[in-house]
Amino acid sequence: MTGSAHHHWTRRSFLKASLASAFLLVGKPVWAQDLMVPSGQEGRLCLLNTHTHERLDVTYRDPSGQYDPDALGAIDHLLRCHYTNRATRMDVRMIEFLNAVDKQLGGDNEIHVISGFRSPEYNRLLRRKGRRVARHSLHLSGKAVDIRIPGIGSNLIKKTALDLRYGGVGYYPRRGFVHLDSGAFRHW
């Protein structure tokens, strides 16, 4: 090929090009229609997986509202099921809910993740051990995360999440964490 650039298509570059084309053709994807995305602000999270001790400080959305697929993939990986080491695509609405809670609490907090994606095997194991986990938990579909933030009480995290009136908020004071999910607004 003389005089023209040759591009070798990898699966990743093809998927990125396809996703970008879809955004151009139809605007925001369906899953992005009801997100709490403040205009002009980037989406950034600093996470610690409490089971694997992996840390991630990532900007997954730029100020114009464009998502970075690689950054979202890094979040998916960090929030994988530590029991099976399997990951899933985490719901962007849950990620935005988590980001909104963090921003309301001052931003730049290191969020300790107790549970993100939960494989069916791990969910069954927790149920057998007597943990009160839902049979059809939103953790199974990448729509939930259990968190704590050092230096910020779980009661304040719960109140902040409830004030947003966005998704599900579960409060577990004895275990010291708050559950957030991208389901319908409800609390327990």
MIFIFI-299315 format. One record per residue (C-alpha): residue in three letters; x, z, y. Coordinates in pm, 1 decimal, always signed. Last residue first. Example, Ala and Ser with C-alpha at 12.3 -4.5 7.8 and 13.67 -1.06 7.14 Angstrom:
residues 2
+------+----------+----------+----------+
: code :        x :        z :        y :
+------+----------+----------+----------+
:  Ser :  +1367.0 :   +714.0 :   -106.0 :
:  Ala :  +1230.0 :   +780.0 :   -450.0 :
+------+----------+----------+----------+
END
This chain:
residues 188
+------+----------+----------+----------+
: code :        x :        z :        y :
+------+----------+----------+----------+
:  Trp :  -3374.0 :  +5360.2 :     -8.4 :
:  His :  -3413.6 :  +5072.4 :   +231.7 :
:  Arg :  -3591.6 :  +4741.3 :   +280.4 :
:  Phe :  -3529.3 :  +4414.2 :   +464.1 :
:  Ala :  -3558.5 :  +4128.9 :   +214.8 :
:  Gly :  -3246.9 :  +4036.6 :    +17.1 :
:  Ser :  -2906.0 :  +3983.9 :   +171.7 :
:  Asp :  -2761.5 :  +4307.7 :    +41.5 :
:  Leu :  -2587.8 :  +4619.2 :   +168.3 :
:  His :  -2523.0 :  +4932.0 :    -40.5 :
:  Val :  -2371.8 :  +5233.7 :   +135.5 :
:  Phe :  -2109.7 :  +5465.9 :     -6.8 :
:  Gly :  -2009.1 :  +5829.5 :    -39.1 :
:  Arg :  -2114.5 :  +5900.6 :   -399.4 :
:  Arg :  -2320.8 :  +6201.2 :   -291.6 :
:  Pro :  -2442.7 :  +6014.1 :    +18.0 :
:  Tyr :  -2572.0 :  +5706.7 :   -166.4 :
:  Tyr :  -2769.9 :  +5509.5 :    +93.0 :
:  Gly :  -2915.0 :  +5170.4 :     +5.5 :
:  Val :  -2973.5 :  +4905.3 :   +270.6 :
:  Gly :  -3144.4 :  +4576.8 :   +189.2 :
:  Gly :  -3132.8 :  +4300.8 :   +445.5 :
:  Tyr :  -3163.6 :  +4238.5 :   +820.3 :
:  Arg :  -3317.7 :  +4520.2 :  +1019.4 :
:  Leu :  -2999.2 :  +4553.5 :  +1231.8 :
:  Asp :  -3087.2 :  +4918.7 :  +1300.3 :
:  Leu :  -3087.5 :  +4979.4 :   +923.8 :
:  Ala :  -2725.9 :  +4864.7 :   +895.3 :
:  Thr :  -2615.2 :  +5093.3 :  +1179.2 :
:  Lys :  -2806.7 :  +5387.9 :  +1032.2 :
:  Lys :  -2650.5 :  +5333.3 :   +688.4 :
:  Ile :  -2297.8 :  +5303.2 :   +831.2 :
:  Leu :  -2361.0 :  +5618.8 :  +1036.6 :
:  Asn :  -2476.8 :  +5808.7 :   +724.1 :
:  Ser :  -2175.8 :  +5675.0 :   +530.2 :
:  Gly :  -1949.8 :  +5850.8 :   +777.7 :
:  Ile :  -1685.5 :  +5644.2 :   +952.6 :
:  Gly :  -1319.7 :  +5748.4 :   +919.6 :
:  Pro :  -1265.3 :  +5540.4 :   +608.4 :
:  Ile :  -1532.2 :  +5270.9 :   +574.4 :
:  Arg :  -1740.3 :  +5276.5 :   +258.6 :
:  Ile :  -1895.6 :  +4984.8 :    +78.4 :
:  Asp :  -2129.3 :  +4857.8 :   -192.4 :
:  Val :  -2186.8 :  +4481.2 :   -176.0 :
:  Ala :  -2483.6 :  +4261.6 :   -255.4 :
:  Lys :  -2590.0 :  +3896.1 :   -274.6 :
:  Gly :  -2336.3 :  +3767.6 :   -526.4 :
:  Ser :  -2600.9 :  +3690.6 :   -790.0 :
:  Leu :  -2540.3 :  +3985.0 :  -1023.2 :
:  His :  -2487.0 :  +4221.4 :   -727.1 :
:  Leu :  -2851.2 :  +4149.8 :   -640.9 :
:  Ser :  -2935.1 :  +4380.3 :   -930.9 :
:  His :  -3174.9 :  +4255.1 :  -1198.4 :
:  Arg :  -3138.9 :  +4553.8 :  -1435.4 :
:  Ala :  -3095.7 :  +4780.8 :  -1133.9 :
:  Val :  -2812.0 :  +5029.8 :  -1145.8 :
:  Arg :  -2867.2 :  +5402.9 :  -1196.4 :
:  Arg :  -2553.4 :  +5479.6 :  -1385.7 :
:  Gly :  -2641.7 :  +5614.5 :  -1728.6 :
:  Lys :  -2334.6 :  +5482.1 :  -1908.3 :
:  Arg :  -2552.5 :  +5218.8 :  -2078.9 :
:  Arg :  -2666.8 :  +5095.1 :  -1734.9 :
:  Leu :  -2305.8 :  +5069.1 :  -1616.6 :
:  Leu :  -2214.6 :  +4871.0 :  -1929.0 :
:  Arg :  -2512.1 :  +4637.7 :  -1878.3 :
:  Asn :  -2400.6 :  +4568.2 :  -1517.3 :
:  Tyr :  -2045.9 :  +4504.6 :  -1640.5 :
:  Glu :  -2163.2 :  +4248.6 :  -1896.0 :
:  Pro :  -2400.4 :  +4082.1 :  -1645.4 :
:  Ser :  -2104.7 :  +4037.1 :  -1407.6 :
:  Arg :  -2106.4 :  +4235.2 :  -1083.8 :
:  Phe :  -2014.4 :  +4066.2 :   -758.0 :
:  Gly :  -1923.8 :  +4317.1 :   -488.9 :
:  Ser :  -1866.0 :  +4679.5 :   -582.2 :
:  Ile :  -1663.2 :  +4962.1 :   -431.7 :
:  Val :  -1547.2 :  +4760.6 :   -133.8 :
:  His :  -1347.7 :  +4954.8 :   +124.3 :
:  Ile :  -1396.2 :  +4803.0 :   +468.1 :
:  Glu :  -1087.7 :  +4817.8 :   +687.6 :
:  Asn :  -1237.9 :  +4837.7 :  +1033.7 :
:  Asp :  -1142.9 :  +4574.5 :  +1291.8 :
:  Gly :  -1492.6 :  +4579.0 :  +1437.1 :
:  Gly :  -1632.8 :  +4859.4 :  +1655.3 :
:  Leu :  -1909.6 :  +4991.4 :  +1432.0 :
:  Gln :  -2154.3 :  +4723.3 :  +1549.0 :
:  Lys :  -1891.8 :  +4461.5 :  +1455.9 :
:  Asp :  -1859.7 :  +4606.4 :  +1103.5 :
:  Val :  -2236.0 :  +4604.5 :  +1051.9 :
:  Ala :  -2252.1 :  +4243.0 :  +1173.8 :
:  Asn :  -1964.7 :  +4143.6 :   +941.7 :
:  Leu :  -2138.8 :  +4298.7 :   +639.6 :
:  Phe :  -2460.7 :  +4117.0 :   +730.9 :
:  Glu :  -2261.8 :  +3794.1 :   +776.1 :
:  Ile :  -2107.4 :  +3833.3 :   +430.1 :
:  Met :  -2452.1 :  +3904.6 :   +285.1 :
:  Arg :  -2589.6 :  +3590.9 :   +452.6 :
:  Val :  -2290.7 :  +3395.2 :   +319.6 :
:  Asp :  -2400.5 :  +3476.2 :    -35.6 :
:  Met :  -2093.5 :  +3531.6 :   -249.6 :
:  Arg :  -1991.3 :  +3239.3 :   -468.3 :
:  Thr :  -1906.3 :  +3394.7 :   -799.9 :
:  Ala :  -1597.7 :  +3561.2 :   -940.4 :
:  Arg :  -1498.9 :  +3669.3 :  -1289.1 :
:  Asn :  -1225.0 :  +3929.0 :  -1347.5 :
:  Thr :  -1441.9 :  +4072.8 :  -1628.9 :
:  Tyr :  -1437.4 :  +4440.5 :  -1521.6 :
:  His :  -1314.9 :  +4382.8 :  -1164.7 :
:  Cys :  -1615.1 :  +4163.3 :  -1088.6 :
:  Arg :  -1505.5 :  +3945.7 :   -799.6 :
:  Leu :  -1525.2 :  +4060.7 :   -435.8 :
:  Leu :  -1161.9 :  +3967.3 :   -364.2 :
:  His :  -1207.9 :  +3624.0 :   -519.8 :
:  Asp :  -1531.9 :  +3547.2 :   -335.3 :
:  Ile :  -1366.8 :  +3658.6 :     -9.2 :
:  Ala :  -1075.2 :  +3422.2 :    -76.7 :
:  Gly :  -1323.6 :  +3142.7 :   -148.8 :
:  Leu :  -1494.7 :  +3210.0 :   +184.8 :
:  Ala :  -1153.3 :  +3179.3 :   +351.2 :
:  Asp :  -1087.8 :  +2849.9 :   +171.9 :
:  Pro :  -1430.1 :  +2714.2 :   +270.8 :
:  Asp :  -1372.3 :  +2793.8 :   +642.0 :
:  Tyr :  -1712.5 :  +2816.0 :   +808.1 :
:  Gln :  -1787.6 :  +2653.0 :  +1143.2 :
:  Gly :  -1986.7 :  +2867.1 :  +1388.4 :
:  Ser :  -1813.7 :  +2759.1 :  +1712.0 :
:  Pro :  -1626.1 :  +3091.5 :  +1722.9 :
:  Asp :  -1461.7 :  +3019.5 :  +1383.1 :
:  Arg :  -1600.2 :  +3151.0 :  +1056.3 :
:  Tyr :  -1408.3 :  +3296.6 :   +758.6 :
:  Thr :  -1137.4 :  +3482.2 :   +950.1 :
:  Val :   -963.3 :  +3688.8 :   +685.2 :
:  Asp :   -783.5 :  +4018.2 :   +634.3 :
:  Leu :   -776.4 :  +4067.4 :   +258.7 :
:  Arg :   -645.6 :  +4362.6 :    +61.9 :
:  Glu :   -611.4 :  +4403.4 :   -313.6 :
:  His :   -624.4 :  +4756.6 :   -454.3 :
:  Thr :   -784.8 :  +4616.7 :   -774.0 :
:  His :  -1061.6 :  +4878.0 :   -804.5 :
:  Thr :  -1099.0 :  +4980.9 :   -438.0 :
:  Asn :  -1111.5 :  +4619.3 :   -317.9 :
:  Leu :   -990.5 :  +4644.8 :    +41.6 :
:  Leu :  -1143.5 :  +4424.4 :   +309.6 :
:  Cys :  -1069.6 :  +4321.5 :   +669.3 :
:  Leu :  -1342.1 :  +4085.4 :   +782.1 :
:  Arg :  -1362.5 :  +3819.2 :  +1051.1 :
:  Gly :  -1644.5 :  +3595.8 :  +1166.8 :
:  Glu :  -1552.7 :  +3450.6 :  +1504.0 :
:  Gln :  -1764.3 :  +3506.3 :  +1809.1 :
:  Gly :  -1894.3 :  +3239.8 :  +2047.5 :
:  Ser :  -2248.3 :  +3251.5 :  +1919.4 :
:  Pro :  -2344.8 :  +3561.4 :  +1724.6 :
:  Val :  -2427.9 :  +3463.9 :  +1367.1 :
:  Met :  -2703.6 :  +3674.0 :  +1212.7 :
:  Leu :  -2788.9 :  +3417.2 :   +949.5 :
:  Asp :  -3136.1 :  +3273.0 :   +903.8 :
:  Gln :  -3059.9 :  +2902.3 :   +877.9 :
:  Ala :  -2719.7 :  +2930.7 :   +709.6 :
:  Trp :  -2845.7 :  +2922.5 :   +350.9 :
:  Val :  -3038.0 :  +2601.6 :   +425.6 :
:  Pro :  -2723.7 :  +2420.4 :   +538.8 :
:  Lys :  -2675.1 :  +2376.6 :   +912.1 :
:  Gly :  -2689.5 :  +2019.5 :  +1035.8 :
:  Val :  -2824.3 :  +1761.6 :   +793.3 :
:  Leu :  -2586.8 :  +1468.4 :   +807.7 :
:  Leu :  -2284.7 :  +1632.0 :   +969.9 :
:  Phe :  -2306.9 :  +1938.3 :   +748.2 :
:  Ala :  -2338.4 :  +1716.7 :   +439.7 :
:  Ser :  -2031.3 :  +1519.8 :   +544.5 :
:  Ala :  -1828.0 :  +1840.7 :   +584.2 :
:  Leu :  -1938.1 :  +1956.8 :   +239.5 :
:  Ser :  -1849.2 :  +1623.2 :    +81.1 :
:  Ala :  -1508.5 :  +1616.5 :   +251.6 :
:  Lys :  -1436.7 :  +1971.2 :   +135.1 :
:  Leu :  -1552.2 :  +1889.8 :   -219.1 :
:  Phe :  -1334.5 :  +1576.4 :   -232.0 :
:  Ser :  -1034.5 :  +1767.6 :    -95.3 :
:  Arg :  -1081.4 :  +2037.2 :   -360.6 :
:  Arg :  -1125.8 :  +1794.4 :   -650.4 :
:  Thr :   -813.5 :  +1614.1 :   -540.3 :
:  Trp :   -824.1 :  +1278.2 :   -373.1 :
:  His :   -483.2 :  +1116.7 :   -322.1 :
:  His :   -474.5 :   +961.8 :    +23.2 :
:  His :   -270.3 :   +650.8 :    +89.1 :
:  Ala :   -200.5 :   +568.2 :   +449.7 :
:  Ser :   -200.8 :   +205.6 :   +545.6 :
:  Gly :    +71.6 :    -40.6 :   +649.6 :
:  Thr :   +190.1 :   -115.8 :   +302.4 :
:  Met :     +0.0 :     +0.0 :     +0.0 :
+------+----------+----------+----------+
END
